[in-house]
Amino acid sequence: MTTKSIRREKLSFDDPEALQALCGSNNARLKLIERTAGAQVHLRGNEVTIEGEDAAALTAKTALEQLYDLALAGKALSSDDVVRAVKLLQGEGNGASIQGVFGETILTPRAGRPIAPKGATQKQYVDLVRSNDIVFAIGPAGTGKTYLAMAFAVRSLLDKQVRRIILTRPAVEAGERLGFLPGTLEEKVDPYLRPLYDALHDMIEADKLERFMADGTVEVAPLAFMRGRTLNDSFIVLDEAQNTTPEQMKMFLTRMGFGSKAVITGDITQTDLPRGQNSGLRDALELVEGIRGIGKVQFSDQDVVRHPLVAALIRAYDRRDRARFEAREGVNVNGGGEGVGMNGGSSGAVAGGDEPGRAAGAPVDQDKG
């Protein structure tokens, strides 16, 4: 029987305000660190004592030291961020530091907390957007794909790196028919674009946003409105890209002009295209493989930054969809059957192409592009 080594550490913190920010109200954040790291954490005065197995105690110690440094720098983290920071040190972020991931601010909106990466995958996403002209961000709802892209777009505009922002998404109904609603064309397409408007209002003052939209500096439009244009000096975000056809995706990607960046976001498992219609997002992911200047990042349910139940629901849907895929395609889960690639529109579609036997939620290669 192996005897587990117990480690005991004592840390002293000199700044009472930073220590209070680190501990939280009623030491709530210390308790979160304790629970997530799996080591006992006790506060007495300005000293924190840590006790637990080697790995757990070291994780708690490193988390406390790095979170304290962030607090000294005035960087406030929410309770959810503290949990993600500890998990980052436990190996989810491949050794990345808390400061390296959470210490970067993309945009400070007119109200609310600064917008910054909330995990290793979001940090990878941010780095890819900086270093590539086109980035594909694939993954489930709630992972911050679109919101971070829009924050980057606003930051680029305010820093005069681009002259305009163009936000677009395909006008495809998610199970509801809106085409017969009364009103002008703008009023008909507004429901499709409302999430983009909401995010813009979070990030830009109302009067400034009104001026930007009036003079075309910021444009929110259905994807069909992109046809025939060349978009120079622009930051372009294509949202819900899984609902494009291959022809629409080709049209969009060939709109890029000089001095522009494009971010394409989508969840290939949530396509609203008619059954049997191939998704332009999956088609593009296959075509762009290996092209320099194009990045690709894959989010998973572990990267969800909404309510914890969202991640649990995504996993439940993925398990159900995987079982349906295997039953429909005759896949033997023990390895005896042979999987068959699927066309867009099926719930078991994958983000990396029509690969045999890969079910919904399976990761694609993040290291290429």
Summary of the structure (lengths in Angstrom):
residues: 369
radius of gyration: 23.0
end to end distance: 47.5
largest distance: 75.1
contacts: 1168
relative contact order: 0.11
helix: 44%
strand: 15%
